[in-house]
Amino acid sequence: MGLLPALGRAASIGKGQELAADRGKYPDPSTEFEVVRLTKSNYSSFLSSTTCRIISKHSDFYLLSSDRTGSLEGFRMDFKNGTWRQLTQAAKLDADSLSLLPNDRAIAFYDGEQLLLGGMSGGKERVVYESPTGWKHHPGLHIGDDGVNAFAVETNGATFRLRMVSMAKGAGVTVAEQSSPIELLGARPKRASFLYAADDSLWLAHLDGTVNRRLKTAPGRVATGYWSPTGESIEYLHIPEESTKLNSLREHSPDTNADSLIGPTTQFATFTPNSDATVFLGASKSKASPVVLLFVRYTRREFTFCEHKATDPKQVRARFTPTSQRILFQSDMHGKPAIYTMDVKRLVELTEE
């Protein structure tokens, strides 16, 4: 199965070093709200996939990947003072995989074919798992809410498979297979199943491998989806078959097959919910108005936060902090990919994790 024993890696030069803040502020051209650029655009900085948890429970720091020091590495950045701490010394970091564990004291990430577990202060890392011979890691990672299992995708060129890996033992099992790329979406809260996307559709797989079924969502394509806080339903972005119709947010119950409209959007390319799914953060794909938007569930109204002007709106990766009082997003509007933040507490109600 390509497993490795728990190995220790000595800390390399650079890991654990601190870097000074490298941020600036500007008024958004569309709304005049203050936007803080957390990283400069003369080097590249990235947020992990939105299915990775990267913001601490108390919203005091977050994880990012950057080549500021010359090679792509994982960092922790303090929200208050903007200082950086280098957390990895990787040969081939998958920036889509950098994730916080539930206790906020450890990180997990892929370095090439190896899934590693590391601390928040640098130091030694443990090899949890390695892709077997003939299989390659496909970008991305998802850690279950309890931190017991990690979920990743591997491919041999013809087949993509969803793998569940025990963080303690390193044992890997195949949960589902597809002939097309699999996008990780998330483990179902309090139930032994996993939501993923393939062939522009949502799929639900049981962790014991007994069920792997396409969900009966509305006709058209599905861009992405998230479990509701209770795990009873899925909020997803629906792209209709008719190009003249608007993209919309919908809700689907996998237990009853009920599917309902949450509301139409201003052509969202991606979205993420806040912690209680009362508001949604979206990135518009409109070339005339490439903005980050707030969608309020119960009024079905949208508000513009700021411009993102990203070359690819799917890479904006906007998300709320756990309290919904701040947003993060990524854009290459000023050069190379950089990370931005806004304080939105005047516009969004306080929530708790």
N, C-alpha and C positions, 0 to 999 in steps of 0.2 A: 504493500500500500504506500510505499515511499515514505514511511514515517522515519523521523529522526529522534534520537533520545534527547532529553532536555540538556541543552548545551549552554555553557556560559561564554559570552564574548566580552573580552576586555574592552573597556571604554577607549575609544580612539580620540586622537587629538581633534578638538573642535566640539565634541559632544559635551554638553554641560556649560559651554561658554555663553555669556550674556552679551547681547547687542543692544545698543542704544535705540531709542524710539526713532522712527523714520517716517513721521506722519505730517499731515498738513490739513487745513480746513479750507472750504470754499462754499459760497452760496449756490445752490442748485439753480441753473438757468431757467428752469420751468416754474419752480415753486418758491424759490428763494429760501427754502429750508436749508439749514446747515448740514453739510455732508463732510465727514472726516475720512480722508484717505489714509488708511493705516499703513500702507506700503507704497514705495515709489514705483514708477512705471519704467524705470531704466533697468530693472531686473524683473523676473517673473515670480509671481506669488499665486498660490492656488488654494481654494477651499476644497475639501473632500466632497464626494458625492453627498447629496442631501439625505441619503439613508444612513450615513455615518453620523454618529453623535460626536460633535467637536467642541461644544460649548459647555462649560462646567455648570453644575446644578445651581450655583449661586451667581452665575453670570459674571464672574470676575476674571476669567481668562478663556481663551479659545485656542484651537490647534490650526496651524496652516503649514503648507509646504512651500519652500522658496529656494531659489538659487542665488540668494543675496550674497552668500559666502563663496560662490564659485561653482558649487554643485548642488543638486536638488536634495534638500534635507527637510526633516520635520521639525517644527518649532512650536513653542508655547508663547503666546503673546498676552501680556497683561492689559486688560481693557483700560484700567485707570491711568497708568503711566506710559503705556505703549512699549515697554521693554520686551525683548525677545530672549528666549532661552532655547538653545539647540538641544533637541531630544534624540536625534538619530545620527548615525554615521553609516549611511547605506551605500551600497554599490549600485543598486538599481531600484530606487524607491518608487512604489506605485502611489502617486499623490492622491488617487481616488480612494485609497484604502486607510489612510491615517485616521484612527478612531480612538476616542476615550472609552475606557471601561466604566461600568456603572459607579464605581467608588471614586472616580476622578483622580485616582492615584497611579494609574498605569495606562499605557497606550498599546495598541496593537496595529500592525501594519505589515504589508508585504514588501520584502526586498527580493526582487526577482521571483523565484519560485518558493521562497520560504516565508511562512507566516511567523512573525516575531512578536514577543511580548516584552515590553520595556517599561522602565520607571519614568517618573516625571522629572527626575534630576540627573538624567543620563545614567551612567553606570552600566552594569551588565544587562544583556538581553538574553532571553531564552527562546530557542527555536521550538515553536509549538508543532509545526507541521511543514512538510515539503511536498509539492506536487509530484506524483509518481512519474516514473520514466514514460515518455510518450505523451504526457499531458502538460499543458502550459496554463499558468494563472491568467485569467481574464480580469481586466481592471475592476476594482471595487472590493468592498468588504462590508459585512453587517454583523454587529455583535448583538446578541439577544439581550433583552432588558435585564435579565438576571446575571449576565456575564458568563454563563455556563458554556454556551456554544457560540462559535463563529460560523458565518455562512459565506461561502465564496463560490466563484464559478471557474471551472477549468474547461479547456478545449483541447482536442487532438486534431483540430482542423476540420473534421467532418461532423463532430458531435460536441455540444455544449452540455455540461452537467452541473447541477447545483449540488454543492458539497456541504455537509454539516460536520464541523470539527470540534471535538471536545477541547476546551481551553486547558483543562487540567491534564488530560491523558494524551492529547494529540491524535487520537483516533479519528479517522475521517470516513464518512459513509455517504453514498450517493442518495439524494432525496428525489431528484427528477432529472430527466434528460430531454434535450430538444435538438433539432437539426439546425436551428437558427440561434443567434446570440441571445443570452439570458441576461436581463437586467434585474439586479437585486432590488427588492422593495422593502420587505420587512417580515420579521417573525410575528405571528398573530399573538396579541396579548393573552396570556393565561390559557393558551391552547396550543396543541402540538401540531402546528401547520405553518406554512410559509407562503407569502405572497410574492410573486415575481411577474415580470413582463416578458413576453416573447411573441413574435409575429404580430406586433401592434395590438396585443390582447393581454388581459390579465389572467393569470393562472394561479391555482391554489394547490399546493402539494402537502400531503401529510408527511410528517417527519419520519414515519416508519416505512415510507415508500409505497404504501398501499393505495394511495389516491394521488392522481396528478391530472387535474381537470381544468379546462378552459371555462372561465366564468361567463355567464350570459349577460354581458353588458349591452348597452345600447348599440345599434348598428353604426359602424364607423370605426375609427381607430382610437386607441387609448395611448396617451402620451406618458402618463405616470400615475401612481396611486399611493395612498397612505391608509393605514388602519386608523379607525376612529379610536379615541382614548379607551373605550371599553372593549374594542376588538369585535364588536357586533356588526360593523359595516366598514365599507371602504369608500373614501372620498377619492375621486379620480378625475383627470382632465380628459374630456371627450373631444375628439376631432371628427366632425361630421363628414359623411361621404361627399356632400355637396359643398363645393368651395365657396359658394355664396353665403353659407350659413356661418354663424359665429361659433368659435370653440366655447365649450361650457364646462362648468363643474357639476358633477353628478355624484350620487351616492348609491352604492350597491350593497345588498345583503347577500353574502354567499350561502347562508342557511336557507333563505326563502326564495332567492332569485329576484327579489323585489329591486327595482331600479328606478330612481327618481331624480328629477332635476333640482340642483341646488341653485343654479343661476347662470345666465350667459355671461361671458367675459369679453373684455376688449382684446380678443385674439391672444390670450395667454399662450406662451410657448412652453412654460413650466410653471409650477406653483408649489408652495409648501404651506401646511396649516400651522397655526400656533398650537400651544400645548393642549388647549381644550377645544380646538377645531371650531371656534366661533368666528375667526377671521382667517383669511388666506392671503398669502403674499405671492404675487405673480410677476413674471417678466413678460412684457408685451413683445410680440414679434413684429409689430407694425414698424415699417421703415420710416414712416412720417412721424411717429411718436414712440420711440423706443424707451419706455419708461418702466420703473418699478411701481407696481400698483397694490393697493390694499383693497380686498374684496370683503365686505361685511356680510356674513351669512344671512342674518335675519331680515335685513333691509334690502339685500341684493344690490347694494350700491358699491361703486368703486371710487377710490380716491387715489390721486397720483402723489407718490412720495418724492420721486426724483427721476432724473434721466439715468439710463444705464448705457445706452449707445454701444452695446457690445456687438462685436462682429457676428457672434453666434449667441442669440438670446438664450439658448439651451444651457450655455455655460455661465449664466449669471448666478445660479445656485443660491438665490436669496433665501434667507431663513431668519426666524425670530430667535431671540434668547429665550430661555425657559419662562421668564417673567413677562414676555411679550413687550418689554419696554425698549428694546433695541433691535435693529436688524443688521445683518451682514449681507454683503453681496460682492460678486466678483465681476470685473469688466476690464477690457483692453481699450477703453475709450481714450485714454491718454498715452497709449504706447503699448508696452507689454502688459500682460494680465496683472492686475493689482486688486487689493481688497479694500472695501469701503464700508463705513458704518454710519448709521443715523440713530439719534435718540428720538423715539416715537411715542414717549409716554403721554404726550399731550393728545395723542390721537387714538391710542389703543389702551384698553383697560388692563390693569394688572392681573396677571394669572400666576399660578403656582404650579411647579412641576408635579 
